[in-house]
Amino acid sequence: MPFATVNVADARNRIKEIADANPEAKGALDEHRREYEFRKKLVLARQEAGLTQRELQSISGLDQRAISRVESDEKVSPSVKTLMRYLGAMGYQLDIVRASQ
């Protein structure tokens, strides 16, 4: 069976229409975007530190698979302890900051 061709722009527009019409869907989409952006920042921090996942493993003591899940697995939410170890190994700290409104 051939693969279906998907127009990404059309799909994004349809998702936006659904979210605009449904506050619950909008909330879920916003939450997904925030998590996606956070994980992108984690990867960027590691890359800017000049580290591979394996190198971060040796510094942080986290398993390389755990590092991969922190960076990419939307089904798994890392613990605060894991995030602190991940960030601390690169000289960052986890903090709470009031969001601008």
C-alpha positions as CSV (number, residue, x, y, z in Angstrom):
1,M,0.0,0.0,0.0
2,P,1.5,3.4,-0.9
3,F,2.1,6.1,1.6
4,A,-0.3,9.0,1.7
5,T,1.1,12.4,0.8
6,V,0.5,15.0,3.6
7,N,0.7,18.7,3.0
8,V,2.2,19.9,6.3
9,A,0.9,23.5,5.8
10,D,-2.6,22.2,5.4
11,A,-2.3,19.9,8.4
12,R,-1.0,22.8,10.5
13,N,-3.8,25.0,9.4
14,R,-6.4,22.3,10.2
15,I,-4.9,21.8,13.7
16,K,-5.0,25.6,14.2
17,E,-8.7,25.7,13.2
18,I,-9.6,22.9,15.6
19,A,-7.7,24.5,18.4
20,D,-9.3,27.9,17.7
21,A,-12.7,26.3,17.9
22,N,-12.1,24.2,21.0
23,P,-10.5,25.7,24.2
24,E,-9.6,22.2,25.5
25,A,-7.8,21.4,22.2
26,K,-6.1,24.8,22.3
27,G,-4.8,24.1,25.8
28,A,-3.5,20.7,24.8
29,L,-1.8,22.2,21.8
30,D,-0.2,25.0,23.8
31,E,1.1,22.5,26.3
32,H,2.6,20.4,23.6
33,R,4.3,23.4,22.1
34,R,5.8,24.5,25.4
35,E,7.1,21.0,26.0
36,Y,8.5,20.7,22.5
37,E,10.3,24.1,22.9
38,F,11.7,23.1,26.3
39,R,13.1,19.9,24.9
40,K,14.7,21.8,22.0
41,K,16.4,24.1,24.5
42,L,17.8,21.1,26.4
43,V,19.3,19.7,23.2
44,L,20.6,23.1,22.2
45,A,22.3,23.6,25.7
46,R,24.0,20.2,25.3
47,Q,25.1,21.0,21.8
48,E,26.4,24.4,22.8
49,A,28.4,22.7,25.6
50,G,30.0,20.6,22.8
51,L,28.7,17.4,24.3
52,T,27.3,14.2,22.7
53,Q,24.7,12.3,24.6
54,R,27.4,9.7,25.5
55,E,29.7,12.4,26.8
56,L,26.9,13.9,28.9
57,Q,26.2,10.4,30.2
58,S,29.8,10.2,31.6
59,I,29.6,13.6,33.2
60,S,26.0,13.4,34.6
61,G,25.9,9.7,35.5
62,L,22.6,9.5,33.6
63,D,22.1,6.5,31.3
64,Q,22.4,7.5,27.6
65,R,18.9,6.2,27.0
66,A,17.5,8.4,29.8
67,I,19.2,11.4,28.1
68,S,17.6,10.5,24.8
69,R,14.2,10.2,26.5
70,V,14.7,13.6,28.2
71,E,15.4,15.2,24.8
72,S,12.8,13.5,22.6
73,D,10.2,11.2,24.2
74,E,7.0,13.1,24.6
75,K,5.4,10.1,26.3
76,V,7.9,10.3,29.2
77,S,8.2,13.2,31.6
78,P,11.6,13.3,33.2
79,S,11.7,13.7,37.0
80,V,13.0,16.9,38.5
81,K,16.0,15.0,39.8
82,T,16.8,13.8,36.3
83,L,16.5,17.3,34.9
84,M,18.7,18.7,37.6
85,R,21.4,16.1,36.9
86,Y,21.1,16.7,33.1
87,L,21.4,20.5,33.4
88,G,23.9,20.5,36.3
89,A,26.4,18.4,34.3
90,M,26.6,21.3,31.9
91,G,26.7,24.1,34.5
92,Y,23.0,25.0,34.4
93,Q,20.5,24.9,37.2
94,L,16.7,24.3,37.2
95,D,14.8,27.3,38.4
96,I,11.3,28.7,38.6
97,V,10.6,31.9,36.8
98,R,7.3,33.7,36.5
99,A,6.0,33.7,32.9
100,S,5.5,37.0,31.3
101,Q,1.8,37.7,30.6
